[in-house]
Amino acid sequence: MVSGGKSRFIWVAVLVLIATPIVAAAAETADVGGTWEVTWDAQQGPQSATFTFTQDGEKLSGTYTDPGENTSPVTGEVKGHAIEFAVDVESDEGVFTLTFRGTVRGDSMEGTMTAGGEDVFKWSGTKTG
C-alpha cells in the first residue's frame, strides 16, 4: 500500500504527464503557409481575394490577389491560433490598408477586418492549397 504523501505525489505526476501534451498543443503556432480564399462583406457587397502565405515561425509574408488579378504584398504574424495580417490595396479613392485579425482552426480561419482603419467587417477564409 502507498502512503498518503507518496500517493499524492503519484497523482500529481500522472496529472502533469497527462496535461503536458495538452498545454504543448495549445501553445503551438498554427500553420497557415499556403493559399487561402478569403471573403468578407463590405459596404459595396461581398468581396473576396486569394492570399498566399509564407510562414517563418510566427512571421507571415505573402501576396494578396484580387479578382482582377492585381497583387499586393502581405505582412503579418501568427501567435498560437491568433492571426493578424495586413495589405495595402489601391482603389479609385487612393491606397488604403486592410487589416485582418482572427483565429485559425485547422484549414479555416475567421475574424474581423478593418478597411482604412475605420470600417469593421467580418471575414472568413478557407485553405485551398
N, C-alpha and C positions, 0 to 999 in steps of 0.2 A: 504494500500500500504506500502511496506517495503522500508525504506530509503536506500540510496546508500551504506552506511557503513554496515548496517545490511545485505543487500542483498549480498554484497561481502563476509561477514563472513559466511553466509549460504552456498554459493557456495564453499568456501574453505572447510568448514566442510563436505559437501557432497563429494567433491573430496578426502578428507582424508579417509572417510569411504569406498569409492569405492576402493582406492588404497591399503589400509591396507591388505586385503586378498591376493592381487596380490604380494605384497612385501613379505609377510609371506610365501607364496608358493614358491617363488624364493629362499628364504633363507633356506628352509627345506633341510635336508640331504637325499639324495636318499637312498632307502632301497635296499641293494644288498645281504642281507642274503639269502643263499640257494645255489643251484647248477647251474653252468653256463658252457656251452660248448663254448670254445674259440678257434678260428682258426687264423692263420697268415701264410703269405707266407715268407718262409725263403730261403736261398741260396740253400738248398737241396730240395726245393719244399714245397708244402702246409703241415703245421703242425697243430696239434690240441691237446687239453688237456681239462680235466674237472677240474674246480675249484669249491670247496665247501667253501663258505664264512660264517663266523660267524661275526656279526657286533655288536659292543658295542658303540653306538653314532657314532663318526667319525672313530673309530678304527676298522680295519679289521684283522682277523686271519683266518686260514683255511688250506686247503690242495690242492695240485696240484696232479693230477693223469694223467700220460701219457698213450698212447695207450697200452704200455706193462704192465700196472698196477703198475708201480713204483710211489711212492708217496713222496712228499716233503712238508714241512711247507711253508705257505704263510703268509706274513705280509703286511699291507698297511693301507690306510686311504681313506675316502670319505669326501669331503668338498663340501656341496651343491650337485651339479651334477658332480663335478670333482672327478675322481678316480685315485689312484696310488697304485699299489701293486707289490711285487717282490717275486721271488722264486729262490733258488739255485738249479740247476739241474746238474746231472753228465752226462758226455759224455766220449767218448774214449780219448778226449784231456784234461780231468780233469773237475773240478767243475766250473761252470760259472753262473752268475746271469742274469735272465730275468726280466727286469723292464718294467711294463705296465703302461702307462699314457693315460687317455682318459676321455670320457664323458658318463654318464649314462642317458638313456632316457627310462624310464619305464622298460620293460623286455629286453632291448638291450643296448649294450654299444660298443664303438669303440674308437680307438686312435692309438698311435704308441708305439712300443715296442723296447727296446734296448737289444741286446744279448751280454753279456760280456762287456757292456759299449761302444761298437763300432758300430755294425751294427744296422740300424734302419729299422723296418718293420711295415707295417700297420696290425692291428688286429681288430677283432670284436667278440662279444660274445652275446649269447642268453641265457636267464634264462630258465632252464628246470625243475626246482623243488625248 
